[in-house]
Amino acid sequence: MSWLNSRLMAKIEFYGALVHVLDGRKEAEVQGDSVRAVLKNLEETFPVLETRFIRNDQLSSLFFIYVNGKDVRFTGGLTTPVQDGSRIRIMNALTGG
């Protein structure tokens, strides 16, 4: 299945530094039936995000991703299902000391 052929639409909400990277944009709608498909389509829509979320076929530890309020680290990671109308929140993990 092509990443762009899925008809399911998810609403993505951006927080923190991602809003700055996207020139103030806080939301987007993206197609996909899994977290992986949504993130791939998001990268195609916003090339500045390419390689930020998926590294070596794993979710980057630099971001927290929630689908309908649930942390995807505990619901299947990249294979977490996304339904039509799902709300996905993406935020930077806090780092530093």
C-alpha positions as CSV (number, residue, x, y, z in Angstrom):
1,M,0.0,0.0,0.0
2,S,1.3,3.4,-0.9
3,W,1.6,5.8,2.0
4,L,-0.6,8.3,0.2
5,N,-3.4,5.9,-0.8
6,S,-4.9,5.6,2.6
7,R,-8.1,7.5,2.9
8,L,-8.1,7.8,6.7
9,M,-7.5,11.3,7.9
10,A,-5.9,12.2,11.2
11,K,-5.6,15.6,12.8
12,I,-2.0,16.3,13.9
13,E,-1.3,18.8,16.6
14,F,2.3,20.2,17.0
15,Y,3.8,21.5,20.2
16,G,7.0,23.1,21.3
17,A,9.9,23.6,18.9
18,L,8.0,21.9,16.1
19,V,5.7,24.9,15.9
20,H,8.7,27.1,15.4
21,V,10.2,24.7,12.7
22,L,6.8,24.8,10.9
23,D,6.7,28.6,10.9
24,G,4.0,28.8,13.5
25,R,1.7,26.1,12.2
26,K,0.1,24.2,15.1
27,E,-2.1,21.7,13.2
28,A,-2.3,19.6,10.0
29,E,-4.5,16.9,8.6
30,V,-2.7,13.9,7.2
31,Q,-3.7,10.5,5.8
32,G,-2.6,7.2,7.1
33,D,-3.9,4.0,8.8
34,S,-0.9,3.6,11.2
35,V,1.5,5.9,13.0
36,R,4.2,5.0,10.4
37,A,2.0,5.9,7.5
38,V,0.9,9.2,9.1
39,L,4.5,10.2,9.9
40,K,5.7,9.3,6.3
41,N,2.9,11.4,4.9
42,L,3.7,14.2,7.3
43,E,7.3,14.2,6.1
44,E,6.2,14.3,2.5
45,T,3.9,17.3,3.3
46,F,6.5,19.1,5.3
47,P,10.0,18.1,4.0
48,V,11.6,20.1,6.9
49,L,10.4,17.2,9.2
50,E,12.1,14.5,7.1
51,T,14.0,12.0,9.3
52,R,13.0,13.7,12.5
53,F,10.5,11.1,13.7
54,I,11.7,7.7,12.3
55,R,15.3,6.7,12.6
56,N,16.6,3.2,11.7
57,D,13.0,2.1,11.4
58,Q,12.3,3.1,15.0
59,L,10.5,6.1,16.6
60,S,13.0,8.8,17.5
61,S,13.4,9.2,21.3
62,L,13.4,13.0,20.8
63,F,9.6,13.1,20.4
64,F,6.5,11.9,22.3
65,I,3.6,10.9,20.1
66,Y,0.1,10.3,21.3
67,V,-2.9,8.9,19.4
68,N,-6.2,9.8,21.0
69,G,-4.4,10.6,24.3
70,K,-2.4,7.3,24.4
71,D,1.4,7.2,24.2
72,V,2.3,5.1,21.2
73,R,5.4,3.7,23.0
74,F,2.9,1.5,24.8
75,T,0.4,0.8,22.0
76,G,2.5,-0.6,19.2
77,G,4.9,2.2,18.2
78,L,5.0,2.7,14.5
79,T,2.3,0.0,14.0
80,T,-0.2,1.7,16.2
81,P,-3.5,1.9,14.3
82,V,-4.9,5.3,13.3
83,Q,-8.6,5.7,12.6
84,D,-10.4,8.3,10.6
85,G,-10.6,11.4,12.8
86,S,-7.9,10.3,15.2
87,R,-6.1,13.2,17.0
88,I,-2.3,12.8,17.1
89,R,-0.2,15.0,19.3
90,I,3.5,15.3,18.6
91,M,5.8,17.1,21.1
92,N,9.5,17.3,21.8
93,A,10.9,15.3,24.6
94,L,12.6,17.5,27.2
95,T,16.3,17.0,27.3
96,G,19.2,18.7,28.9
97,G,20.4,19.2,32.3
